[in-house]
Amino acid sequence: MSVDEHRATPVPPTLHDVAREAGVSLATASRALNGSTRTVNETFRRRVLDAALRLNYTPNLSAQAVAKGLSSTISLLVSDIADPYFSSIAAGAIRAADEQRIATTMAVTHRDHERELELVRVLRGQRPRAIILTGSRWDGVASEHRLSDELAAYESTGGRVVLVSQRTLPFATVQLGNATGARELARELVGAGYRRFAVIAGDDRLLTSRERVSGFAEGLAEHGIAIHPSRIVRAEFTRDGGRQGAAELLQLGLDDVDLVFAVNDVMAIGAMSAFRAAGLRLPEDLAVAGYDDIATSRDVTPALTTVAVPLEAVGEHAVRLALDPATDSTTTEPVGATVLLRESTPPRA
């Protein structure tokens, strides 16, 4: 190797260099840069950050994780980042983590329970401070037991697990009232004059879909109304799934249906597109309702009746539970929902 090649490889700055440049102790520089829970005077913190920038210093996060047992990151698992439901939860989680000067990493499971398990195994090796799983839990899926074991092993090393969904695993949970919200939606729609219903649902093993369907059916049953089994169709939990479900209902015939309830808003919006393409006028010929209150539900025509879940607040709650020392595996924080009647379900005579 030539002398010039030796000169082309600069020695990276160290934490000692940053402390010297900022005129502070090594401990103060470490706390300012490494996300310590001990407070650093704002003037000193700023001096350290400026010194690190001038020197182009980057902390060795892997070494920190080994030294501290955990890194200064939170890992967020979402089912589909293109789905506004999950991107809204992620926005709230990232905001709450930023307030604590903690970085957030994100991975996508694509609603694949085996992929979710694989990602958790990878994340265990990266030692994040917390792992937050935002997707619905599954029923009758063998990987759920293996997932529980992986998460328990991770928590045994000092990490924190928080679920956003159902409390079917023994970890802290932000619990969403899917059945309650769907039941109240059914009551409101019956009150608005609707009597004949169809449902576009997801896989019955997906607990969020199952809870919303059962809650909706219970709300109708209170008024002596039942949904015929042939009027409950199942599809992917996506906009394209909503279109597919609508196509199936159209093939079956909708002469005996006043209103279609899709168990999430993206499915409802996909269904509306398919119904309109088939020549139906919305809401004159057919009413549609969804669930979640994603931003798009307010912008479609007609504006979509839905059940509002405070999605960004849900993400914030999950991060706060993850960082709260008082949180343990028994902690459950319920989140309510609110029915919003809009133009897609006008009152009927």
C-alpha positions in Angstrom: 0.0 0.0 0.0 1.4 3.4 -0.9 1.9 6.4 1.4 -0.9 8.2 -0.4 -3.3 5.3 0.3 -2.4 5.5 3.9 -3.2 9.2 4.0 -6.5 8.7 2.2 -7.9 6.7 5.2 -8.6 9.3 8.0 -8.9 8.2 11.6 -12.6 8.6 12.6 -13.2 11.0 15.5 -13.9 9.5 18.9 -16.1 10.5 21.8 -13.0 11.8 23.6 -12.4 14.1 20.6 -16.0 15.4 20.8 -15.8 16.0 24.6 -12.5 17.9 24.2 -13.9 20.0 21.3 -17.0 20.9 23.3 -15.1 21.5 26.5 -17.1 19.1 28.6 -16.5 15.8 30.4 -16.5 12.5 28.6 -19.6 11.5 30.7 -21.5 14.6 29.7 -20.7 14.1 26.0 -21.8 10.5 26.3 -25.1 11.4 27.9 -25.8 14.1 25.3 -25.2 11.9 22.3 -26.4 8.5 23.5 -30.0 9.2 24.6 -29.3 8.9 28.3 -32.3 9.3 30.7 -30.1 11.6 32.8 -30.7 15.3 32.0 -27.9 17.2 30.3 -27.8 21.0 30.6 -29.2 22.4 27.3 -26.2 24.7 26.8 -23.8 21.7 27.2 -26.0 19.5 25.1 -25.9 22.0 22.3 -22.1 22.4 22.5 -21.7 18.6 22.3 -24.0 18.3 19.3 -22.2 21.2 17.5 -18.8 19.7 18.3 -20.0 16.3 16.9 -21.2 18.0 13.7 -18.0 19.9 13.2 -15.9 16.7 13.7 -18.4 14.5 11.7 -18.7 12.2 14.7 -21.2 9.3 14.5 -22.0 7.2 17.5 -21.4 3.5 17.2 -24.9 2.3 17.8 -24.0 -1.4 17.8 -21.4 -0.9 20.4 -23.9 1.1 22.5 -26.5 -1.7 22.3 -23.9 -4.2 23.5 -22.7 -1.9 26.3 -26.2 -0.9 27.5 -28.0 -4.1 26.7 -30.5 -2.1 24.5 -30.1 0.5 21.8 -31.7 4.0 21.7 -34.3 2.9 19.1 -37.9 1.7 19.0 -38.9 -0.8 16.4 -42.4 -0.6 14.9 -44.0 -3.4 12.9 -46.8 -2.5 10.6 -48.9 -4.6 8.3 -48.9 -2.2 5.3 -47.2 1.2 5.3 -49.3 2.2 2.2 -52.5 1.7 4.3 -53.4 5.1 5.9 -54.5 3.2 9.1 -50.9 2.0 9.7 -49.2 5.2 8.5 -51.3 7.2 10.9 -50.4 5.0 13.8 -46.7 5.2 12.7 -46.9 9.0 12.5 -48.1 9.2 16.1 -45.5 6.7 17.3 -42.6 8.5 15.6 -43.7 11.9 17.0 -43.9 10.5 20.6 -40.4 8.8 20.2 -39.0 12.0 18.8 -40.1 13.9 21.9 -37.9 11.5 23.9 -35.0 11.8 21.4 -35.4 8.2 20.4 -35.1 6.9 16.8 -37.8 4.8 15.3 -37.2 1.9 12.8 -40.0 0.3 10.9 -40.7 -3.0 9.2 -43.6 -4.3 7.2 -45.2 -7.7 7.8 -47.7 -7.6 4.8 -50.2 -9.3 7.2 -48.1 -12.4 7.0 -47.8 -14.0 10.5 -44.7 -16.0 9.6 -43.0 -12.9 8.3 -43.9 -11.1 11.5 -42.2 -13.9 13.5 -39.1 -13.7 11.2 -38.9 -9.9 11.8 -39.2 -10.2 15.5 -36.3 -12.7 15.5 -34.2 -10.2 13.5 -35.1 -7.3 15.8 -34.1 -9.3 18.9 -30.5 -9.3 17.6 -30.6 -5.5 17.1 -31.7 -4.9 20.7 -34.2 -2.1 20.3 -35.5 -0.5 23.5 -39.0 -1.6 22.5 -40.9 -3.6 19.9 -44.4 -2.4 19.0 -46.6 -4.7 16.9 -49.5 -2.8 15.4 -51.2 -5.5 13.3 -54.3 -7.5 14.2 -53.7 -10.7 16.0 -54.7 -14.0 14.4 -56.7 -16.9 15.7 -55.8 -20.6 15.0 -52.3 -19.7 13.7 -49.4 -21.8 15.1 -46.9 -19.0 14.7 -48.7 -17.0 17.4 -47.3 -19.4 20.1 -43.8 -19.1 18.7 -44.1 -15.4 18.4 -45.1 -15.2 22.1 -42.0 -17.2 23.0 -39.7 -14.9 21.0 -41.2 -11.8 22.5 -40.9 -13.2 26.0 -37.3 -14.0 25.4 -36.7 -10.4 24.2 -38.4 -8.9 27.3 -36.3 -11.1 29.5 -33.2 -9.1 28.3 -34.8 -5.8 29.3 -36.8 -4.8 26.3 -40.5 -3.9 26.2 -43.2 -5.3 24.0 -46.4 -3.4 23.2 -49.3 -4.7 21.1 -51.7 -2.5 19.3 -54.8 -4.7 18.7 -56.2 -7.4 20.8 -54.8 -8.7 24.1 -54.3 -12.3 23.1 -50.6 -12.4 24.0 -49.2 -11.7 27.5 -47.8 -8.3 26.8 -48.7 -4.6 27.3 -51.5 -3.7 24.9 -53.2 -0.7 23.5 -56.6 -2.4 23.0 -59.0 -1.2 20.3 -62.7 -1.6 20.9 -63.5 -3.0 17.5 -66.7 -4.9 18.5 -68.0 -2.0 20.5 -67.5 0.5 17.7 -69.1 -1.8 15.1 -72.0 -2.5 17.4 -72.7 1.3 17.9 -72.4 1.8 14.1 -75.1 -0.8 13.5 -77.4 0.9 16.1 -76.9 4.3 14.4 -77.6 2.9 10.9 -80.8 1.2 12.1 -81.8 4.4 13.7 -81.2 6.1 10.3 -83.7 3.7 8.7 -81.6 0.9 7.2 -82.8 -2.6 7.5 -81.1 -4.7 4.8 -77.3 -5.2 5.1 -74.3 -6.9 3.5 -70.8 -7.0 4.8 -67.4 -7.1 3.1 -65.0 -8.7 5.7 -61.5 -9.9 5.8 -60.1 -13.4 6.7 -62.1 -14.7 9.6 -58.9 -15.7 11.4 -58.0 -12.0 11.5 -59.3 -10.9 14.8 -59.9 -7.3 13.9 -62.2 -8.3 11.1 -63.9 -11.0 13.2 -64.6 -8.5 16.0 -66.0 -5.9 13.7 -68.3 -8.3 12.0 -69.6 -9.8 15.2 -70.1 -6.4 16.8 -72.0 -5.2 13.8 -74.2 -8.3 13.8 -74.8 -7.9 17.5 -76.0 -4.3 17.0 -78.4 -5.4 14.3 -79.7 -8.3 16.4 -80.7 -5.9 19.1 -83.3 -4.7 16.6 -84.3 -8.1 15.3 -82.2 -7.8 12.2 -80.0 -10.6 10.9 -77.5 -10.6 8.0 -77.9 -13.6 5.7 -74.7 -15.6 5.5 -74.6 -15.2 1.7 -74.4 -11.4 2.3 -71.1 -11.7 4.2 -68.2 -11.9 1.7 -64.5 -12.1 2.5 -61.5 -10.6 0.8 -58.1 -9.1 1.4 -58.0 -6.3 4.0 -57.1 -3.8 1.3 -58.6 -1.4 -1.3 -58.4 -4.1 -4.0 -60.0 -6.5 -1.5 -62.9 -4.1 -1.2 -63.3 -4.0 -5.0 -63.2 -7.8 -5.0 -65.8 -8.1 -2.3 -68.0 -5.6 -4.1 -67.7 -7.6 -7.3 -68.8 -10.7 -5.5 -71.8 -9.0 -4.0 -72.8 -7.6 -7.4 -72.6 -11.0 -8.8 -74.9 -12.3 -6.0 -77.3 -9.4 -6.6 -78.0 -6.4 -4.3 -81.7 -6.0 -4.8 -82.3 -7.0 -1.2 -79.5 -4.8 0.2 -79.8 -1.1 1.3 -76.3 -0.7 2.9 -72.9 -2.4 2.6 -70.6 -2.3 5.6 -66.9 -2.8 4.9 -64.8 -3.6 7.9 -62.2 -0.9 7.2 -62.2 2.3 5.2 -59.8 1.3 2.5 -62.0 -1.7 1.7 -65.1 0.6 1.7 -63.5 3.0 -0.7 -62.5 0.2 -3.0 -66.0 -1.1 -2.9 -67.5 2.3 -3.7 -65.3 2.5 -6.8 -66.6 -0.9 -7.9 -70.2 -0.1 -7.2 -70.0 3.1 -9.1 -68.2 1.4 -12.1 -71.2 -1.1 -12.2 -73.6 1.9 -12.7 -74.9 2.2 -9.1 -75.5 5.7 -7.7 -74.1 6.3 -4.2 -75.9 6.8 -1.9 -79.2 6.9 -3.9 -79.0 3.2 -5.0 -76.8 1.9 -2.2 -75.3 3.2 1.0 -71.8 2.3 2.2 -70.1 2.5 5.6 -66.5 1.8 6.7 -64.4 1.7 9.8 -61.3 3.7 11.0 -61.8 7.2 9.7 -58.7 7.5 7.6 -58.3 11.0 6.1 -59.4 9.8 2.7 -62.8 8.8 4.1 -63.6 12.5 4.4 -62.5 13.4 0.9 -64.3 10.7 -1.2 -67.7 11.4 -2.8 -70.0 10.9 -1.0 -68.1 11.3 2.3 -67.9 8.0 4.0 -69.8 7.1 7.2 -67.3 5.4 9.5 -66.1 4.7 13.0 -63.4 7.1 14.0 -60.3 5.6 15.8 -57.8 8.2 17.0 -55.0 6.5 15.1 -52.2 8.9 15.7 -53.0 9.0 19.4 -52.9 5.2 19.4 -49.3 5.3 18.1 -48.4 7.9 20.8 -50.0 5.7 23.5 -48.0 2.7 22.4 -44.7 4.5 22.6 -45.5 6.0 26.0 -46.4 2.6 27.3 -43.1 1.2 25.9 -41.1 3.9 27.7 -42.9 4.0 31.0 -41.0 2.1 33.7 -44.4 1.3 35.4 -45.6 -0.6 32.3 -45.6 -4.4 32.7 -47.0 -7.4 30.8 -50.4 -6.9 32.4 -50.9 -3.3 31.3 -53.8 -2.7 29.0 -54.9 0.8 27.7 -58.3 0.7 26.0 -59.0 3.2 23.2 -62.5 4.1 22.3 -64.1 4.9 18.9 -66.8 7.3 17.7 -69.4 6.8 15.0 -69.4 9.5 12.3 -72.5 9.5 10.0 -71.7 11.2 6.7 -73.2 11.6 3.3 -72.7 7.9 2.2 -75.5 6.8 4.6 -78.3 9.5 4.4 -81.4 9.0 6.6 -84.0 6.8 5.0 -87.8 7.2 5.3 
